[in-house]
Amino acid sequence: MIRQSRGLFDRLSLQLAVVNKLPAPVVGKVGPFLASLKVGPPEIQSALAGLFSPQAGEAATPFIKMIAKWVVNARNAAGQGKKVILVPFNFPTELIHAFESAEPLTSEVLSTLAASCLVGQGEEYWDMAMAMGMPDHLCSANTIELGSMLGCRDFHPQAIISSAPGGCDVNAKMHEFVAHVLNIPHFFLQKPPDDTGRGRERYTVYLQHLIRKLEVFLGEELREDKLRSVLEKANRCTELHYELFDLQKAVPCPVPNIFSLFLYGTRFTMWGTDEGIKTLEAMVRVSKRRLAQKAYPAAKEVARCVWAYTSYYWDFCGFFNWMEEQGYSHLGDGLDLYFPSPVDTSSMDSMIDGLAGAAWNMPMSRQVGAESMSRAWTEDMVFAAKTLKADCVIYCGHHSCKQTWSVVSILRNELEKRLGIPLLVLQGDSWIKRMTPIGVLQQEIDEFVKNVVLHKALPRRSIKKRRQRKWVTV
């Protein structure tokens, strides 16, 4: 049954339409001012305090303006003769940006915006999906947004692309179900379970087939000059990505914790656009300045933490800001591990090959969709932890990802064996706060760092041999 309540996308687009119209200097002043007032619903207070924290500096403004334009472009697409294509987080949106008649929307980003910035944090849309008989082991990352599409009168896309089969089966089946219910086209990009050159060749062929289907659907041929323009901007985004990655290696880390979210928020929405470049340039600029000033929000950096999977998105202040205040650096999570490569833009074929490589390396496609999930996930996490000089790794315990839950013990053993660092396994939903309160998560992280991480960093005490007594028989 469709409810009359306002949908997730409609609520977000109304708010972000105002932000989109405001000049950037106004957003840069109004945002921190509203954050300092500490009035209104607590979820909005937390979002503002996290986004406009002093550590984030001026990078928050281009990020928010970028997200606002991304949403408003989709909202206004029909009036401009364009079609909106809903994609999952592991699909390279730069391909959709290369079409003149299409706009991309990413379901997981919309769910994240709802969980962080809407009153009620999107939980009513999760409840709508459950009321329709959906199993409760679905992933809230996409079910919150898709529940809104199915459960109330909300914005609907004109087509859906699924690139998650094999990497995230829950995601793939949910998008397939929504496409069936809405009676809209559903396109697939399936990653072969073969990490050899043969598998990559097949994947490139699958992408070519997808492009042809999109051209027919949109009534537009993908132009080489437009694709080259987008991918040249994507190459600039790649350069900035690695500048930020290099800055994260510094001790203490000058990169604010919330920049992890800003980074893949850009990757999943506006990679290959001017707005994406502006956001990443601001992030690099802020981080370089903090490095030069030796700025850190706590008295010292206590622990350097890499998150193995996802973070928590329903309390920016209680998560990102709190970790910084304790001296716990958030060095990124699994969604940051997409390892972009510059694309050869010399020909159409080379650009398609580059896009296929980008799609292959998207988070979860690269790790969970690999020939050996445990090996691929472990190798990437070991590389990140070693390169970024991490003291520990934390797994959020997102309830729906049975694949990562099935191999997290292997990851823990390999981290201990190869790097000598511990792994903390939490139990919490990354998009729904009512599963585990933030106070409980904070306590577990705090106890883990103080009782395990710092204890392992202490020099080992030498154990003196006990002097044996000589027993005298009388």
C-alpha positions in Angstrom: 0.0 0.0 0.0 1.4 3.4 -1.0 1.3 6.0 1.8 0.6 9.7 1.2 3.6 10.8 3.4 6.4 12.7 1.7 9.2 10.6 0.3 12.9 10.7 1.1 14.0 12.2 -2.2 11.4 14.8 -2.2 12.3 15.9 1.4 16.0 16.0 0.6 15.6 17.9 -2.7 13.5 20.6 -1.1 16.2 21.2 1.5 19.1 21.0 -0.9 17.4 23.2 -3.5 17.7 26.1 -1.1 21.4 25.3 -0.6 21.9 25.0 -4.3 20.6 28.6 -4.8 22.7 30.1 -2.0 26.2 31.5 -3.0 29.1 29.4 -1.6 30.3 32.2 0.8 26.8 32.4 2.3 26.8 28.6 2.9 30.3 28.9 4.4 29.0 31.4 7.0 25.5 30.2 7.7 26.5 26.5 8.2 29.0 27.1 11.0 26.6 29.6 12.6 23.8 27.2 12.7 26.1 24.5 14.0 27.1 26.8 16.9 23.5 27.5 17.9 22.8 23.9 18.8 19.1 24.3 18.3 16.6 22.1 16.5 16.4 18.3 16.3 19.4 16.4 17.7 20.1 14.6 14.4 20.3 17.9 12.5 22.6 19.3 15.2 24.9 16.3 14.9 25.0 16.6 11.1 25.8 20.3 11.1 28.4 19.9 13.9 30.1 17.1 11.9 30.0 18.8 8.5 31.0 22.2 9.6 33.5 21.2 12.3 36.6 23.5 12.6 38.8 20.7 11.4 36.9 20.4 8.1 37.4 24.1 7.5 36.3 25.5 4.1 36.0 22.0 2.5 32.5 21.5 3.8 31.0 24.2 1.6 32.0 22.8 -1.8 31.1 19.3 -0.7 27.6 20.4 0.4 27.2 22.5 -2.7 28.3 19.6 -4.9 25.7 17.2 -3.3 23.0 19.9 -3.6 23.7 20.3 -7.3 23.7 16.5 -7.8 20.3 16.1 -6.2 18.8 19.2 -7.9 20.1 18.1 -11.3 18.1 14.8 -10.9 15.0 16.6 -9.6 15.0 19.0 -12.7 16.0 16.3 -15.2 12.5 15.6 -16.6 11.9 19.3 -17.3 15.1 19.4 -19.3 14.3 16.3 -21.3 16.7 14.1 -19.4 16.3 10.7 -17.7 17.5 9.8 -14.2 19.3 6.5 -13.8 19.6 5.0 -10.4 22.9 3.3 -9.7 24.5 1.5 -6.8 27.6 2.9 -5.0 29.9 0.5 -6.9 29.1 1.9 -10.4 31.3 4.6 -11.9 28.9 7.6 -12.3 31.3 9.3 -14.7 29.9 7.1 -17.4 26.4 8.6 -16.8 27.8 12.1 -16.7 29.2 11.5 -20.2 25.7 11.3 -21.6 24.0 14.6 -22.4 20.5 13.2 -21.7 21.0 11.4 -18.3 21.6 12.2 -14.7 22.9 9.6 -12.1 21.5 9.0 -8.6 23.1 6.7 -6.2 20.7 4.9 -3.8 23.2 4.4 -0.9 24.2 8.1 -1.0 20.5 9.1 -0.7 20.1 6.7 2.3 23.2 8.2 3.9 21.8 11.8 3.4 18.6 10.7 5.0 20.2 8.9 7.9 22.4 12.0 8.7 20.3 15.0 7.7 16.6 14.3 7.9 14.4 14.4 10.9 13.6 10.7 11.7 16.8 9.7 9.9 15.1 7.6 7.3 13.9 4.9 9.6 10.3 5.3 8.6 11.3 4.2 5.0 13.0 1.2 6.4 9.8 0.4 8.3 7.8 0.8 5.0 10.0 -1.9 3.4 9.6 -4.2 6.3 5.8 -3.7 6.3 5.8 -4.8 2.7 7.3 -8.1 3.7 10.9 -7.5 2.9 13.3 -9.6 5.0 15.0 -7.7 7.8 18.5 -8.9 6.8 18.4 -6.5 3.8 21.0 -3.8 3.7 19.8 -0.5 5.1 22.2 1.3 2.8 19.8 0.9 -0.1 16.6 -0.3 1.5 16.0 3.1 3.2 15.9 4.9 -0.2 14.2 2.1 -2.1 11.7 1.6 0.7 10.7 5.2 0.1 10.2 4.6 -3.6 8.0 1.6 -2.9 6.2 2.8 0.2 5.1 6.3 -0.5 4.7 8.8 -3.4 8.3 9.7 -4.0 10.5 10.5 -7.0 11.1 7.5 -9.3 14.0 7.0 -11.7 13.5 6.1 -15.4 15.9 3.1 -15.2 18.1 1.2 -12.8 21.6 -0.1 -13.3 22.9 -3.0 -11.1 26.6 -3.6 -10.8 26.4 -5.5 -7.6 25.7 -9.2 -8.5 28.5 -11.3 -6.9 29.8 -8.3 -4.9 26.6 -7.6 -2.9 23.8 -9.9 -3.7 21.4 -8.2 -1.3 21.9 -4.9 -3.2 21.5 -6.6 -6.5 18.2 -8.3 -5.7 16.7 -5.3 -4.0 17.4 -3.1 -7.1 16.0 -5.8 -9.3 12.8 -6.1 -7.2 12.3 -2.3 -7.3 12.8 -2.2 -11.1 10.2 -5.0 -11.4 7.6 -3.2 -9.2 8.1 0.2 -10.8 8.1 -1.5 -14.3 11.2 0.4 -15.4 14.3 -0.9 -17.4 16.9 -2.7 -15.4 20.4 -3.0 -16.8 23.2 -5.3 -15.5 27.0 -5.0 -15.2 28.1 -8.3 -13.7 31.7 -8.9 -12.5 33.0 -12.3 -13.5 34.4 -14.4 -10.6 37.7 -14.6 -12.4 40.5 -12.2 -11.5 42.7 -13.2 -14.5 43.2 -11.2 -17.7 40.4 -13.3 -19.2 37.9 -12.2 -16.5 38.9 -8.5 -17.1 38.4 -8.9 -20.9 34.9 -10.3 -20.3 34.1 -7.5 -18.0 35.1 -4.9 -20.6 32.8 -6.7 -23.1 29.9 -6.6 -20.6 30.5 -2.8 -20.1 30.5 -2.3 -23.9 27.1 -4.1 -24.1 25.8 -1.9 -21.2 26.8 1.2 -23.1 25.0 0.1 -26.2 21.9 -0.6 -24.2 22.1 2.8 -22.6 22.5 4.5 -26.0 19.3 2.8 -27.2 17.4 3.6 -24.0 18.5 7.3 -24.0 18.3 7.7 -27.8 21.8 9.2 -27.7 25.2 7.9 -28.9 28.0 8.3 -26.4 30.2 10.9 -28.0 34.0 10.5 -27.8 34.7 14.2 -27.1 32.2 14.3 -24.2 33.5 11.1 -22.7 37.1 12.4 -23.0 36.2 15.7 -21.3 34.6 13.8 -18.3 37.5 11.4 -18.0 40.1 14.1 -18.1 38.3 15.6 -15.1 38.1 12.2 -13.5 41.9 11.9 -14.0 42.3 15.2 -12.1 40.1 13.7 -9.3 42.4 10.7 -9.2 45.5 12.9 -8.8 43.8 14.7 -5.8 42.7 11.4 -4.3 46.3 10.2 -4.1 47.5 13.6 -2.8 45.0 13.2 0.1 46.1 9.5 0.6 49.8 10.7 0.9 48.8 13.3 3.4 47.1 10.6 5.6 50.5 9.0 6.0 51.7 11.9 8.2 51.9 11.4 12.0 49.8 12.8 13.4 47.3 12.6 10.6 46.4 16.1 9.3 43.4 14.9 7.3 40.1 15.4 9.3 38.2 12.3 10.1 35.0 13.3 8.1 37.1 13.6 4.9 36.8 9.9 4.5 33.1 10.4 4.0 33.7 13.4 1.7 36.1 11.4 -0.4 33.8 8.5 -1.4 30.8 10.8 -1.3 32.5 12.6 -4.2 33.4 9.3 -5.9 29.9 8.0 -5.8 28.2 11.1 -7.1 30.2 13.8 -9.0 33.6 12.1 -10.0 34.7 13.6 -13.3 32.9 17.0 -12.8 34.0 20.5 -11.9 32.2 20.3 -8.6 34.0 17.1 -7.7 37.4 18.7 -8.5 36.5 21.7 -6.4 35.6 19.6 -3.4 38.8 17.5 -3.6 41.0 20.5 -4.1 39.5 22.1 -0.9 40.1 18.9 1.0 43.7 18.7 -0.1 44.2 22.5 0.7 42.8 22.1 4.2 44.9 19.0 4.9 48.1 20.6 3.7 47.5 23.7 5.9 46.8 21.5 8.9 50.0 19.6 8.2 52.0 22.8 8.0 50.4 24.1 11.3 50.8 20.7 13.0 47.1 21.0 13.8 45.2 18.2 15.6 42.0 18.6 17.7 43.2 16.5 20.6 46.4 16.9 22.7 48.0 14.1 20.8 47.3 11.4 18.3 46.5 8.4 20.5 45.6 5.8 17.9 45.5 5.5 14.1 42.5 3.5 13.0 41.5 2.0 9.6 37.9 0.9 9.3 37.6 -2.4 7.5 34.2 -2.0 6.0 31.9 1.0 6.5 31.6 3.8 9.1 28.5 4.9 11.0 26.5 7.7 9.3 23.6 8.6 11.7 25.7 10.7 14.1 28.5 12.6 12.5 29.4 14.5 15.7 29.2 11.4 17.9 31.4 9.4 15.5 33.8 11.5 13.5 34.1 14.4 15.9 34.2 12.2 19.0 37.0 10.1 17.6 39.1 13.2 16.9 38.5 14.6 20.4 39.8 11.3 21.9 42.9 11.4 19.6 41.7 8.5 17.4 42.4 9.2 13.8 40.0 7.8 11.3 42.2 6.9 8.3 39.4 5.9 6.0 37.3 2.8 5.6 36.6 0.1 3.1 34.6 2.4 0.8 37.8 4.5 0.3 39.6 1.4 -1.2 38.8 1.8 -4.8 42.3 2.6 -6.0 41.6 4.8 -9.0 44.0 4.8 -12.0 44.5 7.5 -14.6 42.5 6.7 -17.8 44.2 6.8 -21.2 42.0 9.3 -23.1 43.7 8.9 -26.5 40.9 6.8 -28.1 37.4 5.6 -27.5 38.6 2.0 -26.9 41.2 3.1 -24.4 38.6 5.1 -22.5 36.2 2.2 -22.4 39.0 0.0 -21.1 39.7 2.6 -18.4 36.1 2.8 -17.4 36.0 -1.0 -17.1 39.1 -0.8 -14.8 37.4 1.8 -12.7 34.3 -0.3 -12.3 36.3 -3.4 -11.5 38.1 -1.6 -8.7 35.1 0.0 -7.1 34.6 -1.0 -3.4 33.1 -4.4 -2.8 33.3 -5.3 -6.5 37.1 -5.4 -6.0 37.0 -7.1 -2.6 33.8 -9.1 -2.0 33.3 -9.8 -5.7 36.8 -11.2 -6.1 37.7 -14.7 -7.0 38.7 -15.1 -3.3 36.9 -12.7 -1.1 38.9 -13.3 2.0 42.2 -12.9 0.1 41.2 -9.8 -1.8 39.7 -8.1 1.3 42.7 -9.1 3.4 45.3 -7.9 0.9 43.7 -4.5 0.6 43.2 -4.0 4.3 46.8 -5.1 5.0 48.1 -2.7 2.4 46.0 0.2 3.8 46.9 -0.4 7.4 50.6 -0.8 6.6 50.9 2.2 4.3 49.0 4.5 6.6 50.9 3.3 9.7 47.6 2.1 11.4 47.7 0.9 15.0 44.5 -1.1 14.6 41.6 -2.0 12.3 37.9 -1.8 13.3 35.0 -3.7 11.7 31.7 -1.9 12.1 29.7 -5.2 12.1 27.0 -4.0 9.7 24.3 -6.7 10.2 23.3 -7.4 6.6 26.7 -8.1 5.1 26.9 -11.8 5.6 29.9 -12.1 3.2 32.2 -9.9 5.3 30.9 -11.5 8.5 31.9 -14.9 7.1 35.6 -14.0 6.7 36.2 -11.4 9.3 38.0 -13.9 11.5 40.4 -14.6 8.6 41.1 -10.9 8.3 41.7 -10.6 12.1 44.2 -13.5 12.0 46.1 -12.1 9.0 46.4 -8.6 10.4 47.8 -10.0 13.7 50.2 -12.4 11.8 51.5 -9.9 9.2 51.3 -6.6 10.9 50.9 -7.4 14.6 47.9 -5.1 14.9 44.5 -6.0 16.5 41.0 -6.0 14.9 37.9 -4.9 16.8 34.6 -6.4 15.8 31.6 -4.2 16.6 27.9 -4.9 16.3 26.0 -2.0 14.7 24.1 -0.9 11.6 25.8 1.8 9.7 22.5 3.5 8.6 20.1 2.7 11.5 20.9 4.1 14.9 18.3 2.0 16.9 20.4 -1.2 16.6 23.3 0.0 18.8 23.4 3.4 20.5 26.4 5.6 19.8 27.3 5.6 23.4 27.8 1.9 23.4 29.9 2.0 20.3 32.0 4.8 21.8 32.6 2.8 24.9 33.7 -0.3 23.0 36.1 1.7 20.8 37.5 3.5 23.8 38.0 0.3 25.8 39.6 -1.4 22.8 42.1 1.4 22.2 43.0 1.8 25.9 43.1 -1.9 26.8 44.4 -3.5 23.6 45.9 -1.0 21.2 47.9 1.0 23.7 48.8 -2.1 25.7 50.3 -3.7 22.6 52.4 -0.5 21.9 54.0 -0.7 25.3 57.4 -2.4 25.5 57.2 -5.9 26.7 58.4 -6.6 30.2 61.1 -9.1 30.5 60.1 -12.0 32.7 62.7 -13.0 35.2 63.3 -16.6 35.8 62.3 -17.7 39.2 65.2 -18.9 41.3 64.7 -22.5 42.1 64.8 -23.4 45.8 67.1 -26.1 47.0 65.1 -28.5 49.1 67.0 -30.1 51.9 65.8 -33.5 53.1 66.0 -33.9 56.9 
